Amino acid sequence: SSRFFSPPLVVFLGETPRRSVIMFGQLVTGPPGAGKTTYCVGMKHYFELQGRRVALINLDPANDTAPYDAAVSFDELISVDEVMEEFGLGPNGAMVYCVEYLEKNLDWLLERLKPLSETHYFIFDCPGQLELFNVHGCFRNIIHTMMNEWHYRLCTVHLSDSHLCCDPGKYVSALLVTLQSMLHLETPHVSVLSKVDMLEQYGDLAFNLDYYTDVMDLEYLVEHISADPKMAPYKKLTASLCEVIEDFGLVRFIPLAIEDEDTVSRVAGVGGKGIG
């Protein structure tokens, strides 16, 4: 009698077929001083306490003195200092060049992530130049390649320093930067107010912390800003910007103190839900 065999979907020569592995990770973004590197180290420690293996990936070609042992470091491929010296570019121009270079040489990154992909959760420590995540397309293209072609499940954790809440104008700017990053990168997004344990050093807030994390009723903020004679001429502009933020309704912050396990756990939990 004839025997019929279903042909394998994938043929592995010389090794046992294995199920495809789903890779998970976080892209940590935010302006300089927001606490990205401290967050990466703290989140790695948190996951390891849960029994999870974590690989920190340094995607900042200007950060050659990261205070952690990076599993992969961008400056092994190219560094900002090298580009500045070779082409006479400034720091920002050199940074853009480096990221564009990585986009054209993604095989380099893939080959270094492959040995870790079946066993590790990835945390990507990203540069602080906001134009890379809000305007320029190179990092978005890299991220979309990782998600759509390499099948990584990634979320973006965007950090904003909580001291910006002490200045209503800066807080509105932080909201706009966060919203623009969400719309530009098109990834699951976790918005974080970092360093909330240090807020007392900057004086009293105009409203309680929940007001700033929930991002609702921004008209109260507009009135508070316009009470300042220097800011009063910009009341209509501020009101329009706040209206845009509320119309999208996407930005909500999670407060984080990296040494507080409860807040770290909440950020990790929301990020985990975002990527399944």
C-alpha positions in Angstrom: 0.0 0.0 0.0 1.1 3.5 -0.7 2.3 5.7 2.2 1.8 9.4 2.0 3.9 11.8 4.0 3.2 15.5 4.5 6.2 17.4 3.3 8.0 19.5 5.9 7.4 23.3 5.7 11.1 23.9 6.5 14.0 21.5 5.9 16.9 21.6 8.3 20.0 19.9 7.1 22.1 18.2 9.8 20.0 19.3 12.7 16.6 18.6 14.4 13.8 20.8 13.3 12.7 23.2 16.0 9.8 25.5 16.5 10.3 29.1 15.6 11.3 31.2 18.5 9.6 34.5 19.3 12.0 37.2 20.4 10.8 39.9 22.9 12.4 43.2 23.9 12.1 46.9 24.7 13.5 49.9 22.9 14.3 52.5 25.5 14.1 56.1 24.2 13.9 59.6 25.6 15.9 62.8 25.7 19.4 63.1 27.3 19.2 63.0 31.0 15.9 61.2 31.2 17.5 58.2 32.8 17.6 55.7 29.9 20.8 53.9 30.9 19.8 53.7 34.6 16.4 52.3 33.5 18.1 49.7 31.4 20.3 48.5 34.2 17.4 48.5 36.7 15.0 46.7 34.4 17.6 44.1 33.6 18.1 43.5 37.4 14.3 43.2 37.8 13.9 40.7 35.1 16.8 38.6 36.3 15.2 38.4 39.8 12.2 36.9 38.0 14.4 34.3 36.5 14.6 35.8 33.0 17.8 36.1 31.1 18.4 39.6 29.7 20.8 41.0 27.1 21.5 44.7 27.1 22.1 46.1 23.6 23.9 49.4 23.4 22.4 51.1 20.3 24.1 54.5 21.0 27.3 54.9 19.0 28.3 57.8 21.2 28.0 55.9 24.4 31.3 54.1 24.6 31.5 54.2 28.4 28.2 52.5 29.2 28.2 51.4 32.9 27.1 47.9 32.0 28.4 44.9 30.1 26.6 45.2 26.8 26.0 42.0 24.9 26.2 43.9 21.7 27.5 47.5 21.3 26.9 49.8 18.3 30.4 51.3 18.6 31.9 47.9 17.6 30.5 48.6 14.1 31.1 52.4 14.0 31.4 55.2 16.5 30.5 58.9 16.5 34.1 59.9 17.3 35.4 58.0 14.2 32.8 59.7 11.9 33.5 63.2 13.3 37.2 62.7 12.7 36.8 61.2 9.3 34.2 63.5 7.8 34.5 66.7 9.9 30.9 66.4 11.2 29.5 67.7 14.4 28.1 65.3 17.1 24.5 65.3 15.8 25.5 64.9 12.1 27.8 62.1 13.1 25.1 60.4 15.0 22.7 60.5 12.1 25.5 59.1 9.8 26.1 56.2 12.2 22.4 55.3 12.4 22.1 55.4 8.6 25.2 53.2 8.4 23.6 50.7 10.7 20.4 50.7 8.6 22.5 49.7 5.6 24.4 47.1 7.6 21.6 45.4 9.6 23.1 42.0 8.9 25.9 42.9 11.4 23.3 43.4 14.1 21.3 40.3 13.2 24.3 38.1 13.4 25.1 39.3 16.9 21.6 39.0 18.2 21.0 35.5 16.8 23.0 33.6 19.4 21.0 35.3 22.1 17.6 35.3 20.5 16.4 31.9 21.8 17.4 32.5 25.4 17.4 36.2 26.2 15.0 39.1 26.5 16.4 42.2 24.8 16.7 45.7 26.2 17.9 48.2 23.6 19.6 51.3 25.1 18.9 54.0 22.4 20.5 57.4 21.6 19.1 60.5 23.2 18.9 62.5 19.9 15.2 63.0 19.6 15.2 63.7 15.9 16.2 60.1 15.3 12.8 58.9 16.7 10.6 61.9 15.9 11.6 63.0 12.4 14.3 61.0 10.7 13.2 57.6 9.2 16.4 55.5 9.8 15.6 54.2 13.3 11.9 53.6 12.4 13.1 51.6 9.4 15.5 49.6 11.6 12.7 48.9 14.1 10.2 47.9 11.4 12.8 45.5 9.9 13.3 43.9 13.3 9.6 43.5 13.9 8.3 42.7 10.4 11.2 40.7 8.9 13.0 39.3 12.0 9.7 38.8 13.8 10.9 40.5 17.0 8.1 41.6 19.3 9.2 45.0 20.6 7.7 47.8 22.6 9.1 51.3 23.0 9.6 52.6 26.5 9.8 56.4 26.2 11.2 58.2 29.3 10.5 61.8 30.3 12.1 63.3 33.3 9.4 64.0 35.9 11.1 67.3 36.9 9.5 68.7 33.6 6.2 68.7 35.5 7.5 71.6 37.6 7.4 73.8 34.5 4.1 73.7 32.7 5.6 74.8 29.4 8.3 72.1 29.5 5.6 69.5 30.5 3.6 70.4 27.3 6.8 70.0 25.3 7.3 66.6 26.8 3.8 65.6 25.9 4.4 66.7 22.3 7.7 64.8 22.0 6.1 61.7 23.5 3.1 61.9 21.1 5.3 62.5 18.1 7.5 59.5 19.0 4.4 57.3 19.3 3.1 58.4 15.9 6.5 58.2 14.1 7.7 54.8 15.4 4.4 53.0 15.2 5.2 50.5 17.9 3.5 49.5 21.1 4.4 52.3 23.4 4.9 52.8 27.2 5.2 56.4 28.3 7.1 56.8 31.6 7.7 59.7 33.9 11.1 58.8 35.4 12.8 59.9 38.6 9.5 60.6 40.5 11.3 59.8 43.7 13.3 63.0 43.1 10.4 65.3 42.5 10.5 66.9 45.9 13.9 68.4 45.1 12.3 70.7 42.5 9.5 72.2 44.7 5.8 71.9 44.7 3.8 70.9 41.6 0.9 73.1 40.5 -1.3 70.0 40.5 -1.0 66.5 42.0 1.1 63.9 40.3 -2.0 62.0 39.0 -2.9 65.1 36.9 0.4 64.9 35.0 0.2 61.1 34.5 -3.4 60.9 33.4 -3.0 63.8 30.9 -6.6 65.0 31.2 -8.2 68.4 31.5 -5.2 70.3 30.1 -7.2 73.5 30.0 -6.3 73.9 33.7 -2.7 73.8 32.7 -3.3 76.4 30.0 -4.8 78.8 32.6 -1.9 78.2 34.9 0.6 79.0 32.1 -1.2 82.1 31.0 -1.0 83.4 34.6 2.7 84.0 33.9 3.1 87.4 32.2 5.9 86.0 30.1 3.8 83.2 28.8 0.4 85.0 28.5 1.1 86.0 24.8 1.3 82.3 24.0 -2.0 81.3 25.6 -3.7 80.5 22.2 -0.7 78.6 21.0 -0.5 76.6 24.2 -4.3 75.9 24.1 -4.0 74.7 20.5 -1.1 72.3 21.3 -3.0 70.9 24.3 -6.1 70.4 22.2 -4.0 68.3 19.7 -2.6 66.2 22.5 -6.1 65.6 24.0 -7.7 64.9 20.6 -5.2 62.0 20.0 -5.8 60.8 23.5 -2.7 58.5 23.3 -0.4 59.8 26.0 -0.7 58.4 29.5 2.4 58.3 31.8 3.4 55.6 34.3 5.4 57.1 37.2 8.7 55.3 37.8 11.3 55.3 40.5 13.8 52.8 39.4 14.6 51.6 42.9 10.9 51.1 43.7 10.0 47.5 42.7 6.3 48.3 42.5 6.7 51.0 39.8 9.3 48.9 37.9 6.9 46.0 37.9 4.1 48.1 36.6 6.2 49.4 33.7 7.3 45.8 32.9 3.8 44.6 33.1 2.4 47.2 30.7 5.2 46.6 28.3 4.6 42.9 28.4 0.9 43.3 27.6 1.9 45.5 24.7 3.9 42.8 23.0 2.0 39.8 24.1 
